[in-house]
Structures are given as structure tokens and as C-alpha cells.
Amino acid sequence: MKFGESLRKERELRGMTLEEISQYTKVHIRFLEAIENDDLSTLPAKAFAKGFLRSYARMVGLDEGLVITNFEYCHHAMQTDRVDENVHHTVPEPSRHHPLLYAIVFAILLLLAIIISIYQGYLHIN
């Protein structure tokens, strides 16, 4: 049984509606639905989600600590799944063109050209 599904079953066992929980906890129904549907990406920051879950657990008579522990476990599992999905993406190679290197080479060539020009001018005078 999934995390949100277990919360929904507890709520239904107590004969409560999402509207009642929303009214009591002041948590918007769409967030409560997201929790029950395991759609954690819809929830705001993790700290808010934990607060919502504590209120929800308190309302339906569940152990808040146990609910938060289960949430942490499920949240971690979802994060791990997302990381696994992105593993196959290649990391771009760092650029081999360094602007500073080009500037240094250009400065050296310019300095050589100036030195050669001065030397050529010196030879013409003598």
C-alpha cells in the first residue's frame, strides 16, 4: 500500500471528508488530495509538506512521528527514482577553448611583431 493510500484509508475509516480535514487544518484541499495521491511534487517546500502531514495525522488520530517517518522514507525513495532516471544523461565535456589562453598567445605574437619591427627599423638606420 502506498503512503497516500494508507492515509486516505485511515481518513475513510474515521468517516472524514477532505473538506472536513481542510477546514480543521487550514490546508487547501488540493494539497490534501496531492498527499493522498502520492503527488509530492505538487506540494510546496518539504517543510510545509511536513506541517501539512502533521496536521492531517493529528486530525485522523495517527502518530505524527510515524507519518513523518513514512513520508521521509517515501520522499527519499522518490528522489532516488528521479536521480536514477537522470543517470543516462551525458555530462557535457568542458570546453577546450580557453579565452585567456587565446589572449596570452595573441599578446606574445603582438609583442614579437613589435620587436621584429623595431629590429628591422634599427637595421635600416645603420
C-alpha positions in Angstrom: 0.0 0.0 0.0 1.3 3.4 -0.9 1.9 6.2 1.6 -1.0 8.4 0.5 -3.4 5.5 0.1 -2.8 4.5 3.7 -3.6 8.0 4.9 -6.8 8.0 2.8 -7.9 4.6 4.2 -7.4 5.9 7.8 -9.4 9.1 7.0 -12.2 7.0 5.4 -12.2 4.6 8.4 -13.0 7.5 10.6 -15.7 8.7 8.2 -14.0 12.1 7.5 -14.0 14.0 4.3 -11.2 16.0 2.8 -13.3 19.1 3.2 -13.5 18.5 7.0 -9.8 18.0 7.2 -9.1 21.1 5.1 -11.5 23.1 7.3 -9.8 21.9 10.5 -6.2 22.0 9.4 -6.5 25.1 7.1 -4.6 23.1 4.4 -6.0 23.6 0.9 -7.9 20.6 -0.4 -5.6 20.4 -3.5 -2.6 19.8 -1.2 -4.5 17.1 0.8 -5.5 15.4 -2.5 -1.9 15.6 -3.6 -0.8 13.9 -0.4 -3.4 11.1 -0.7 -2.4 10.6 -4.4 1.3 10.5 -3.6 1.8 13.5 -5.8 4.5 15.1 -3.6 5.8 17.3 -6.5 2.5 19.3 -6.2 3.3 20.2 -2.6 5.3 23.3 -1.7 8.6 23.0 0.1 9.3 19.9 2.2 8.9 21.8 5.5 5.4 22.8 4.5 4.6 19.3 3.4 5.7 18.0 6.8 3.5 20.6 8.6 0.5 19.5 6.4 1.1 15.9 7.3 1.4 16.6 11.0 -2.0 18.4 10.9 -3.5 15.6 8.8 -2.2 12.9 11.1 -3.4 14.8 14.2 -6.9 15.1 12.7 -7.3 11.4 11.8 -5.7 10.2 15.1 -2.4 8.8 13.7 1.0 9.0 15.2 2.6 12.2 13.8 6.1 10.9 14.1 5.3 7.7 12.3 3.6 9.6 9.5 6.6 11.9 9.1 9.0 9.0 9.1 7.0 7.2 6.4 6.9 10.5 4.4 10.7 10.9 4.7 11.1 7.3 3.5 8.7 7.8 0.5 10.2 11.2 -0.3 13.7 9.8 -0.3 12.6 6.9 -2.5 11.0 9.3 -5.0 14.2 11.4 -5.0 16.3 8.3 -5.7 14.0 7.3 -8.6 14.4 10.8 -10.1 18.2 10.5 -9.8 18.1 7.1 -11.4 16.1 8.4 -14.3 18.7 11.1 -15.0 21.7 8.9 -14.8 21.7 8.1 -18.5 22.2 11.7 -19.5 25.7 12.5 -20.6 27.7 15.2 -18.9 28.8 17.8 -21.3 32.6 17.9 -21.9 34.3 21.0 -20.6 35.2 23.5 -23.3 38.7 23.1 -24.6 38.8 26.7 -25.8 40.1 29.0 -23.1 39.8 32.7 -23.9 42.6 33.6 -21.5 44.9 31.2 -23.5 44.0 32.9 -26.7 44.6 36.3 -25.2 48.1 35.3 -24.0 49.1 33.8 -27.4 47.8 36.9 -29.2 49.8 39.2 -26.8 53.0 37.2 -27.3 52.6 37.3 -31.1 51.9 41.0 -31.0 55.0 41.6 -28.8 57.1 39.5 -31.3 55.8 41.6 -34.2 56.7 44.8 -32.4 60.2 43.6 -31.5 60.8 42.5 -35.1 59.6 45.8 -36.5 61.9 47.7 -34.1 64.8 45.5 -35.1 64.1 46.0 -38.8 63.9 49.7 -38.3 67.2 49.7 -36.4 68.9 47.7 -39.2 67.7 50.2 -41.8 69.2 53.1 -39.9 72.6 51.6 -39.5 
